[in-house]
Amino acid sequence: MHQSIINLTTINKEINNKISEIDSDKKKINIIAVSKTFKIIDIEPMIKFGHTHFGENKVQEALDKWSDIKIYNKNIKLHLIGRLQTNKVKFVLPLFDYIHSLDSLKLAEKISNEQLKKNFRPKIFVQVNIDNEIQKSGIEVKNLEAFLKSCKENCDLDILGLMCIPPVDKNPGIYFKEMNLLNKKFGFNDLSMGMSNDFISAIDNGATYIRVGSKIFGARTT
């Protein structure tokens, strides 16, 4: 068995143990295997194993890597987990099924217009700048309600929930808890947060989509 599949199996066991502790309804956790920088030869064992959710952060890399694969693998769901520039939206649809980085009304309007042209409606998470970090994208908490209201009134988007990446030098659990409260406040059922080093804490605080790369594929060399 390929090492990535062994790793994925171990992660699933960890998740199931955590869910058994916190959720009697056994909510579904979607593991996004972050395949950015990895070649198809590294990803193919996961596809053959039946894993369906994969994440990329660069549009051109994803186009080169996934365009042909998705033609023959209709069950694959591709997630854009990196920042999306408005001039790249036309290339993103319909390749990506999910966008985890909606961070401006301008981008929301661009996606809304493009999905009409392509007759394809991606599922979307709104990125929240949970600690108001200057170097990070995302909607600040104080502006979130107004932003969601504008999206609802002006853009026909399929917004599943919120997404955040906590500060690297602080306890992520504090931010995951705040995100869970925000997600519930606005009536969302899905929440995108948690990576290889903190996904258990994220699940403990309501995450339904987690992004796991190195813990599945190993350390990146590029």
For each residue, the residues with C-beta under 8 A, 3 or more apart:
1: 5 6
2: 5 6 45 46 49
3: 6 7 218
4: 7 8 33 42 45 46 216 217 218
5: 1 2 8 9 45 46 49
6: 1 2 3 9 10
7: 3 4 10 11 215 216 217
8: 4 5 11 12 31 33 46 49 51 216
9: 5 6 12 13
10: 6 7 13 14
11: 7 8 14 15 31 199 212 215 216
12: 8 9 15 16 31
13: 9 10 16 17
14: 10 11 17 18 200
15: 11 12 18 19 29 31 199 200 203
16: 12 13 19 20
17: 13 14 20 21
18: 14 15 21 22 200 203 204
19: 15 16 22 23 26 27 29 203
20: 16 17 23 26
21: 17 18
22: 18 19 203 204
23: 19 20 26 27
24:
25:
26: 19 20 23
27: 19 23 208
28: 208
29: 15 19 203 207 208 209 210
30: 53 208 209 210
31: 8 11 12 15 51 53 210 212
32: 53 54 55 79 81 209 210 211 212
33: 4 8 43 46 51 53 54 55 212 213 216 217
34: 54 55 56 57 81 195 211 212 213 216 217
35: 38 42 43 54 55 56 65 213 217
36: 55 56 57 58 61 81 82 213
37: 61 220 221 222
38: 35 42 43 217 220
39: 42 43 65
40: 43 44 65 69
41: 44
42: 4 35 38 39 45 217
43: 33 35 38 39 40 46 47 54 65 217
44: 40 41 47 48
45: 2 4 5 42 48 49
46: 2 4 5 8 33 43 49 51 54 216
47: 43 44 50 51 69 73 76
48: 44 45
49: 2 5 8 45 46
50: 47
51: 8 31 33 46 47 54
52: 75 76 77
53: 30 31 32 33 77 79 209
54: 32 33 34 35 43 46 51 66 76 77 78 79
55: 32 33 34 35 36 78 79 80 81 100 211 213
56: 34 35 36 59 61 62 65 66 78 79 80 81 82 96
57: 34 36 80 81 82 83
58: 36 61 62 82
59: 56 62 63 80 84 88 91 92
60: 63 64 91
61: 36 37 56 58 64 65
62: 56 58 59 65 66 78 80 95 96
63: 59 60 66 67 91 95
64: 60 61 67
65: 35 39 40 43 56 61 62 69
66: 54 56 62 63 69 70 76 78 95
67: 63 64 70 71 95
68: 71 72
69: 40 47 65 66 72 73 76
70: 66 67 73 74 76 78 95
71: 67 68
72: 68 69
73: 47 69 70 76
74: 70
75: 52
76: 47 52 54 66 69 70 73
77: 52 53 54 97 98
78: 54 55 56 62 66 70 95 96 97 98
79: 32 53 54 55 56 96 97 98 99 100 209 211
80: 55 56 57 59 62 84 92 96 98 99 100 101
81: 32 34 36 55 56 57 100 101 211
82: 36 56 57 58 101
83: 57 101 103 137
84: 59 80 88 89 92 99 101 102 107
85: 88 89
86: 89 106 107 110
87: 90
88: 59 84 85 91 92
89: 84 85 86 92 93 107 110 111 114
90: 87 93 114
91: 59 60 63 88 95
92: 59 80 84 88 89 95 96 99 114 122
93: 89 90 96 111 114 115 118 120 122
94: 118 120 122
95: 62 63 66 67 70 78 91 92
96: 56 62 78 79 80 92 93 99 122
97: 77 78 79 122 123
98: 77 78 79 80 122 123 124 125 160 209
99: 79 80 84 92 96 102 111 122 123 124 125
100: 55 79 80 81 124 125 127 163 192 209 211
101: 80 81 82 83 84 125 127 137 163
102: 84 99 107 108 111 124 125 126 127 151 157 159
103: 83 107 126 127 129 137 138 139
104: 107 108 139
105: 108 109 147 150 151 154 155
106: 86 109 110
107: 84 86 89 102 103 104 110 111
108: 102 104 105 111 112 150 151 154 155 157
109: 105 106 112 113 154 155
110: 86 89 106 107 113 114
111: 89 93 99 102 107 108 114 115 122 124 155 157
112: 108 109 115 116 154 155 156 157
113: 109 110 116 117
114: 89 90 92 93 110 111 117 118
115: 93 111 112 118 119 120 121 122 156 157
116: 112 113 119
117: 113 114
118: 93 94 114 115
119: 115 116
120: 93 94 115
121: 115 156 157 158
122: 92 93 94 96 97 98 99 111 115 158
123: 97 98 99 158 160
124: 98 99 100 102 111 157 158 159 160
125: 98 99 100 101 102 159 160 161 162 163 190 192 209
126: 102 103 139 144 147 148 151 159 161 162 163
127: 100 101 102 103 137 138 139 162 163 164
128: 138 139 140 141 144 162 163 164 179 182
129: 103 132 133 136 137 138 139 140 141 164
130: 138 141 164 166 175 178 179
131: 166 167 170 175
132: 129 140 141
133: 129 136 167
134:
135:
136: 129 133 165
137: 83 101 103 127 129
138: 103 127 128 129 130 164
139: 103 104 126 127 128 129 143 144 147
140: 128 129 132 143 144
141: 128 129 130 132 144 178 182
142:
143: 139 140 146 147
144: 126 128 139 140 141 147 148 162 182 186
145: 148 149 186
146: 143 149 150
147: 105 126 139 143 144 150 151
148: 126 144 145 151 152 159 186
149: 145 146 152 153
150: 105 108 146 147 153 154 155
151: 102 105 108 126 147 148 154 155 157 159
152: 148 149 155
153: 149 150
154: 105 108 109 112 150 151
155: 105 108 109 111 112 150 151 152
156: 112 115 121
157: 102 108 111 112 115 121 124 151
158: 121 122 123 124
159: 102 124 125 126 148 151 188
160: 98 123 124 125 188 189 190 192
161: 125 126 183 188 189 190 191 192 208
162: 125 126 127 128 144 179 182 183 186 188 191 192
163: 100 101 125 126 127 128 191 192 193
164: 127 128 129 130 138 175 176 179 192 193
165: 136 193 195
166: 130 131 170 172 174 175 176 193 198
167: 131 133 170 175
168:
169:
170: 131 166 167 174 175
171: 174 175
172: 166 175 176 194 198 201 202
173: 176 177 198 201 204 205
174: 166 170 171 177 178
175: 130 131 164 166 167 170 171 172 178 179
176: 164 166 172 173 179 180 193 194 198 201 202 204 205 206 207
177: 173 174 180 181 205
178: 130 141 174 175 181 182
179: 128 130 162 164 175 176 182 183 191 193 205 206
180: 176 177 183 184 191 205 206
181: 177 178 184 185
182: 128 141 144 162 178 179 185 186
183: 161 162 179 180 186 188 190 191 206
184: 180 181 187 188 206
185: 181 182
186: 144 145 148 162 182 183
187: 184
188: 159 160 161 162 183 184 191
189: 160 161 208
190: 125 160 161 183 208 209
191: 161 162 163 179 180 183 188 206 207 208 209
192: 100 125 160 161 162 163 164 207 208 209 210 211
193: 163 164 165 166 176 179 202 205 207 209 210
194: 172 176 198 199 200 201 202 203 207 210 211
195: 34 165 198 199 210 211 212 213
196: 199 212 213 214 215 216
197: 215
198: 166 172 173 176 194 195 201 202
199: 11 15 194 195 196 202 203 207 210 211 212
200: 14 15 18 194 203 204
201: 172 173 176 194 198 204 205
202: 172 176 193 194 198 199 205 206 207 210
203: 15 18 19 22 29 194 199 200 206 207 210
204: 18 22 173 176 200 201
205: 173 176 177 179 180 193 201 202
206: 176 179 180 183 184 191 202 203
207: 29 176 191 192 193 194 199 202 203 210
208: 27 28 29 30 161 189 190 191 192
209: 29 30 32 53 79 98 100 125 190 191 192 193
210: 29 30 31 32 192 193 194 195 199 202 203 207
211: 32 34 55 79 81 100 192 194 195 199
212: 11 31 32 33 34 195 196 199 215 216
213: 33 34 35 36 55 195 196 216 217 220
214: 196 217 218 219 220
215: 7 11 196 197 212
216: 4 7 8 11 33 34 46 196 212 213
217: 4 7 33 34 35 38 42 43 213 214 220
218: 3 4 214
219: 214
220: 37 38 213 214 217
221: 37
222: 37
